[in-house]
Amino acid sequence: MEVPISNMTSSIRIHVAILVCDTPIQPVLRKYGDYYTIFQVLLRQAFKDLEISENFNDITVEFSEHQMVDNNRFLDLEKVDAVLLTGSKHDAWAEDQWICDLTSNIRETVLTHKKPVVGICFGHQILARALGARVGRSETGWEISVEKLTLTEAGKKLFGKDTLSIQQMHRDIVFDTPVDCANLATSPKCEVQGLYLPRQVLSVQGHPEYNEGIMSCLLEARHNNGIFGDELYKDGLSRVGECHDGRLIAKAIARFIVDAKTK
């Protein structure tokens, strides 16, 4: 699927491969579509925002879908300009064959093929693992709903502000920052909230693609299933509708992809 963006100063085509690592729960799937659809919506808007604010022009963005779960085949990197790894209910530190294969392939994508990779939540953790960082279960438990992050100097420069709010849904974390990467942000429950290496790596622990409706569905489902107790559930609901910077983060992702293509 192609998304033309008009009125730009030079013509450019960008192919973003979306590596889908999970399927949404049914209430989310019925209302918002699968993760491939959700991320296309996010990125379409992001490239439009980039056009308006930074005078980019005449970009055509093409997306392709690649299912990763239980799949040991990887995509042909010669045909893509950037790779995006979605979130997942699976553990990025697990030894399942497809997760190990994915980790290895992402390492090759960054280090050998020099293709830019974007990671979201599980994708952030896979990227970190691929680049040698420790990933595992957090001792502080779940981080959910809209959370305010403290940006590092690298994060302030990338996002243009001092703090960042983002929807969160995780209890696995990245424990340390890979060599050559910068940590973008911290929170009380997670010290490594994002990774950045210009034109090669951009990841966030949170979910810029989640809106209030998606997060509400997830909170309710995990409360009904006994994963979240009453107190945690109520706390998440109390913040689910707060303003967040998902759109700003998506715009930074779009800029990162364009920079990797043009510089």
C-alpha positions as CSV (number, residue, x, y, z in Angstrom):
1,M,0.0,0.0,0.0
2,E,1.4,3.4,-1.0
3,V,0.8,6.7,0.7
4,P,1.8,9.7,-1.5
5,I,2.7,12.9,0.3
6,S,2.6,15.9,-2.0
7,N,4.2,19.4,-2.2
8,M,7.7,18.3,-1.4
9,T,11.0,19.9,-2.7
10,S,12.4,16.6,-4.0
11,S,11.0,13.2,-5.0
12,I,11.7,10.2,-2.8
13,R,10.2,6.8,-2.3
14,I,10.3,5.0,1.1
15,H,9.5,1.4,1.7
16,V,8.8,0.6,5.4
17,A,8.6,-3.1,6.3
18,I,6.4,-3.7,9.3
19,L,7.4,-6.8,11.2
20,V,4.2,-7.9,13.0
21,C,5.0,-9.8,16.2
22,D,1.5,-10.3,17.6
23,T,-2.3,-10.1,17.0
24,P,-4.4,-7.7,19.0
25,I,-7.1,-9.0,21.4
26,Q,-10.5,-9.3,19.8
27,P,-12.1,-6.0,21.0
28,V,-9.1,-4.1,19.6
29,L,-9.0,-6.1,16.4
30,R,-12.7,-5.6,15.7
31,K,-12.6,-1.8,16.3
32,Y,-9.1,-0.8,15.2
33,G,-7.8,-3.6,13.0
34,D,-4.6,-5.6,13.3
35,Y,-1.2,-4.1,14.2
36,Y,-0.2,-3.7,10.6
37,T,-3.3,-1.5,10.1
38,I,-2.8,0.4,13.3
39,F,0.9,1.2,12.5
40,Q,0.0,2.3,9.0
41,V,-2.5,4.8,10.4
42,L,0.1,6.1,12.8
43,L,2.8,6.5,10.2
44,R,0.6,7.9,7.5
45,Q,-0.3,10.8,9.8
46,A,3.4,11.1,10.9
47,F,4.6,11.7,7.4
48,K,1.9,14.2,6.8
49,D,2.9,16.0,10.0
50,L,6.5,16.0,8.9
51,E,5.5,17.5,5.6
52,I,3.6,20.4,7.2
53,S,6.2,21.2,9.9
54,E,9.5,20.7,8.1
55,N,8.7,21.4,4.5
56,F,9.3,17.9,3.2
57,N,7.7,17.3,-0.2
58,D,6.9,14.6,-2.8
59,I,7.5,11.5,-0.7
60,T,5.7,8.2,-1.5
61,V,5.6,5.8,1.5
62,E,5.0,2.1,0.8
63,F,4.3,-0.4,3.6
64,S,4.7,-4.2,3.5
65,E,3.5,-6.7,6.2
66,H,5.7,-9.5,7.5
67,Q,4.4,-11.9,10.1
68,M,7.2,-12.9,12.5
69,V,5.5,-15.2,15.1
70,D,6.7,-18.8,14.6
71,N,8.3,-17.8,11.3
72,N,12.0,-18.5,10.7
73,R,12.0,-16.7,7.3
74,F,13.1,-13.1,7.2
75,L,12.4,-10.4,4.6
76,D,14.6,-9.4,1.6
77,L,16.3,-6.3,3.0
78,E,17.3,-5.1,-0.4
79,K,13.7,-4.2,-1.1
80,V,13.1,-2.1,2.0
81,D,14.4,1.3,3.3
82,A,13.4,0.8,7.0
83,V,12.1,-1.9,9.3
84,L,9.6,-1.5,12.2
85,L,9.2,-4.1,14.9
86,T,5.8,-4.0,16.6
87,G,4.9,-4.8,20.2
88,S,3.9,-8.3,21.4
89,K,2.6,-10.3,24.4
90,H,5.7,-12.5,24.0
91,D,8.9,-12.2,26.0
92,A,11.8,-10.7,24.0
93,W,14.2,-12.5,26.3
94,A,12.6,-15.9,25.7
95,E,14.5,-18.7,23.8
96,D,11.7,-19.6,21.4
97,Q,13.2,-20.3,18.0
98,W,11.4,-17.5,16.2
99,I,12.4,-15.0,18.8
100,C,16.1,-16.1,18.6
101,D,15.9,-16.0,14.8
102,L,14.3,-12.5,14.9
103,T,17.0,-11.2,17.3
104,S,19.8,-12.6,15.1
105,N,18.2,-11.1,11.9
106,I,17.7,-7.7,13.5
107,R,21.4,-7.7,14.6
108,E,22.4,-8.4,11.0
109,T,19.9,-5.7,9.7
110,V,21.5,-3.0,11.9
111,L,25.2,-4.0,11.9
112,T,25.7,-5.6,8.5
113,H,23.1,-4.2,6.2
114,K,23.0,-0.8,7.9
115,K,19.2,-0.6,7.5
116,P,17.4,1.7,10.0
117,V,15.3,-0.2,12.5
118,V,12.4,1.1,14.6
119,G,11.3,-0.8,17.7
120,I,8.1,-0.5,19.7
121,C,7.9,-2.1,23.2
122,F,8.7,-5.8,22.4
123,G,10.5,-4.4,19.3
124,H,12.5,-2.0,21.5
125,Q,13.6,-5.0,23.7
126,I,14.4,-7.2,20.7
127,L,16.6,-4.4,19.3
128,A,18.4,-4.0,22.6
129,R,18.9,-7.8,22.9
130,A,20.2,-7.9,19.4
131,L,22.8,-5.2,20.2
132,G,24.0,-6.9,23.4
133,A,21.9,-5.4,26.1
134,R,20.2,-7.4,28.9
135,V,16.4,-7.8,28.7
136,G,14.2,-9.4,31.2
137,R,11.3,-9.2,33.7
138,S,11.2,-6.0,35.8
139,E,11.2,-6.4,39.6
140,T,9.0,-3.3,39.9
141,G,6.1,-4.9,38.0
142,W,3.8,-3.5,35.3
143,E,4.1,0.0,33.9
144,I,0.7,0.8,32.3
145,S,-1.4,3.6,30.8
146,V,-0.1,7.2,30.2
147,E,3.2,7.7,32.0
148,K,5.4,10.8,32.0
149,L,9.1,10.2,31.1
150,T,12.1,12.2,31.9
151,L,14.1,12.8,28.7
152,T,17.9,12.5,28.5
153,E,19.9,15.1,26.6
154,A,19.6,12.9,23.6
155,G,15.9,12.6,24.1
156,K,15.4,16.3,24.5
157,K,17.3,16.9,21.3
158,L,15.3,14.3,19.3
159,F,11.9,15.3,20.6
160,G,12.4,19.0,21.3
161,K,11.1,19.0,24.9
162,D,12.1,18.1,28.4
163,T,9.5,15.4,29.2
164,L,7.4,13.0,27.2
165,S,4.2,11.2,28.0
166,I,3.3,7.9,26.3
167,Q,1.0,5.0,26.7
168,Q,2.7,2.0,28.4
169,M,1.9,-1.7,28.7
170,H,4.8,-3.8,29.8
171,R,6.6,-5.5,32.7
172,D,9.7,-6.6,30.7
173,I,12.5,-4.0,30.4
174,V,15.8,-3.3,28.9
175,F,18.4,-3.2,31.7
176,D,21.2,-1.4,30.0
177,T,22.1,0.7,27.0
178,P,23.8,-1.1,24.0
179,V,27.2,0.2,23.0
180,D,27.1,3.2,20.7
181,C,23.4,3.8,21.4
182,A,21.9,6.7,23.5
183,N,19.2,6.1,26.0
184,L,16.4,8.5,25.2
185,A,14.4,8.6,28.5
186,T,13.8,7.2,31.9
187,S,10.9,6.5,34.3
188,P,10.8,5.3,37.9
189,K,10.0,1.8,36.7
190,C,12.2,1.6,33.6
191,E,15.6,3.3,33.2
192,V,15.9,2.6,29.5
193,Q,12.8,3.9,27.8
194,G,14.2,4.3,24.3
195,L,17.3,3.8,22.2
196,Y,18.8,6.0,19.5
197,L,21.6,5.7,17.0
198,P,21.3,8.2,14.1
199,R,20.1,6.6,10.9
200,Q,20.3,3.1,12.4
201,V,18.3,2.6,15.6
202,L,15.2,4.3,17.1
203,S,13.1,2.6,19.7
204,V,10.7,3.3,22.5
205,Q,9.4,1.1,25.4
206,G,6.0,2.7,25.2
207,H,3.2,2.6,22.6
208,P,2.8,5.7,20.4
209,E,0.3,3.7,18.3
210,Y,-2.1,3.2,21.3
211,N,-5.0,5.6,21.9
212,E,-7.4,5.8,24.8
213,G,-9.7,3.2,23.3
214,I,-7.0,0.6,22.7
215,M,-5.5,1.0,26.1
216,S,-9.0,0.8,27.8
217,C,-9.6,-2.5,26.0
218,L,-6.3,-3.9,27.2
219,L,-6.8,-2.7,30.8
220,E,-10.3,-4.3,30.9
221,A,-9.2,-7.6,29.4
222,R,-6.2,-8.0,31.7
223,H,-8.3,-7.1,34.7
224,N,-11.0,-9.6,33.7
225,N,-8.3,-12.3,33.2
226,G,-6.9,-11.7,36.7
227,I,-3.6,-10.3,35.4
228,F,-4.3,-6.9,36.9
229,G,-5.7,-6.5,40.4
230,D,-8.4,-4.0,41.2
231,E,-5.9,-1.3,42.4
232,L,-3.7,-1.5,39.4
233,Y,-6.7,-1.5,37.0
234,K,-8.2,1.5,38.6
235,D,-4.9,3.3,38.5
236,G,-4.5,2.6,34.8
237,L,-8.1,3.8,34.1
238,S,-7.5,7.0,36.0
239,R,-4.7,8.0,33.5
240,V,-5.8,6.3,30.3
241,G,-7.3,9.5,28.8
242,E,-4.5,11.9,29.7
243,C,-2.7,13.7,26.9
244,H,0.2,11.8,25.4
245,D,2.9,12.4,22.8
246,G,2.3,9.4,20.5
247,R,1.8,11.7,17.5
248,L,5.1,13.6,18.3
249,I,7.0,10.3,18.7
250,A,5.6,9.0,15.4
251,K,6.7,12.2,13.7
252,A,10.2,11.6,15.1
253,I,10.1,8.1,13.7
254,A,9.1,9.5,10.3
255,R,12.0,12.0,10.4
256,F,14.4,9.3,11.4
257,I,13.4,7.1,8.4
258,V,13.6,10.1,6.0
259,D,17.1,11.0,7.4
260,A,18.3,7.5,6.9
261,K,17.1,7.5,3.3
262,T,18.5,10.9,2.3
263,K,21.6,11.6,4.3
